[in-house]
Amino acid sequence: MDINEWVDIYKEELVNNIIYKNSKLNFKSVVEGSFNDINSTSLKFTASILGLDHEGDIHFFYEGDKTFAILIQQATEDNATNKPGFDLIEKSFEVQ
């Protein structure tokens, strides 16, 4: 599947998801990025869920013959606390 098509489908699914439907979901521009040294197409977003501001990043990429979408989301106020854990997950991610 084309990555840009996958991004559009993913965005539409989030917009229609019951959790995000009334969350003031706001997508930023699609940019090139990386996830554990894997080149990716990245999409940042913000939302307000249960009264808490959230931020997220979705990485889309091909690795081998597979297409991946990895969503990372957190309450904005938990950013510093979550960083070491999210960094560990990303550094230990591998495709076999």
C-alpha positions as CSV (number, residue, x, y, z in Angstrom):
1,M,0.0,0.0,0.0
2,D,1.2,3.5,-0.8
3,I,2.4,5.2,2.4
4,N,0.4,8.4,1.7
5,E,-2.8,6.4,1.2
6,W,-2.1,4.6,4.4
7,V,-1.7,7.9,6.2
8,D,-5.0,9.1,4.9
9,I,-6.8,5.9,5.9
10,Y,-5.3,6.1,9.4
11,K,-6.3,9.7,9.8
12,E,-9.9,8.9,8.8
13,E,-10.0,6.0,11.2
14,L,-8.9,8.2,14.1
15,V,-11.3,10.9,13.2
16,N,-14.2,8.4,13.3
17,N,-13.0,6.6,16.4
18,I,-15.2,7.1,19.4
19,I,-12.3,8.1,21.7
20,Y,-11.1,10.8,19.3
21,K,-14.4,11.9,17.8
22,N,-14.9,14.8,20.2
23,S,-11.3,15.3,21.2
24,K,-10.5,18.3,19.0
25,L,-8.1,16.1,17.1
26,N,-5.6,18.2,15.1
27,F,-3.2,16.7,12.6
28,K,0.1,18.5,11.7
29,S,1.7,18.2,8.3
30,V,3.2,14.9,7.2
31,V,7.0,15.0,7.3
32,E,9.9,12.6,6.8
33,G,11.2,11.2,10.0
34,S,12.7,8.1,11.6
35,F,11.8,5.4,14.1
36,N,14.8,3.5,15.5
37,D,16.9,4.5,12.5
38,I,14.2,3.3,10.1
39,N,13.2,6.0,7.6
40,S,9.5,6.8,8.1
41,T,6.8,9.1,7.2
42,S,5.7,10.8,10.4
43,L,2.4,12.5,11.4
44,K,2.1,14.4,14.6
45,F,-1.3,15.2,16.2
46,T,-2.8,16.8,19.3
47,A,-6.1,16.0,21.0
48,S,-8.0,16.6,24.2
49,I,-9.1,13.4,25.8
50,L,-11.1,13.4,29.0
51,G,-10.1,17.0,29.6
52,L,-6.3,16.3,29.2
53,D,-4.2,17.6,26.4
54,H,-2.5,14.8,24.5
55,E,0.1,14.7,21.8
56,G,1.1,11.9,19.5
57,D,3.2,10.8,16.6
58,I,2.5,8.1,14.1
59,H,5.3,6.6,12.1
60,F,4.5,4.8,8.8
61,F,7.2,2.8,7.0
62,Y,8.0,-0.3,5.0
63,E,10.4,-2.8,6.3
64,G,11.0,-6.0,4.3
65,D,7.7,-6.9,2.7
66,K,5.6,-5.4,5.6
67,T,4.0,-2.0,6.1
68,F,4.0,-0.6,9.6
69,A,2.1,2.1,11.5
70,I,3.3,2.8,15.0
71,L,1.3,5.2,17.1
72,I,2.8,6.9,20.2
73,Q,0.5,9.0,22.3
74,Q,0.6,10.5,25.8
75,A,-0.9,13.2,27.9
76,T,1.2,16.3,27.4
77,E,1.8,16.6,31.1
78,D,3.4,13.1,31.2
79,N,5.9,13.8,28.4
80,A,9.0,14.0,30.7
81,T,8.0,10.9,32.7
82,N,7.2,8.8,29.7
83,K,10.3,9.7,27.6
84,P,12.7,7.1,29.0
85,G,10.1,4.3,28.4
86,F,9.2,5.4,24.9
87,D,12.9,5.8,24.0
88,L,13.5,2.2,25.3
89,I,10.6,0.9,23.2
90,E,11.9,2.6,20.1
91,K,15.5,1.6,20.6
92,S,14.5,-2.1,21.1
93,F,12.1,-2.2,18.1
94,E,13.2,-4.5,15.4
95,V,11.6,-6.2,12.4
96,Q,12.4,-9.8,11.8
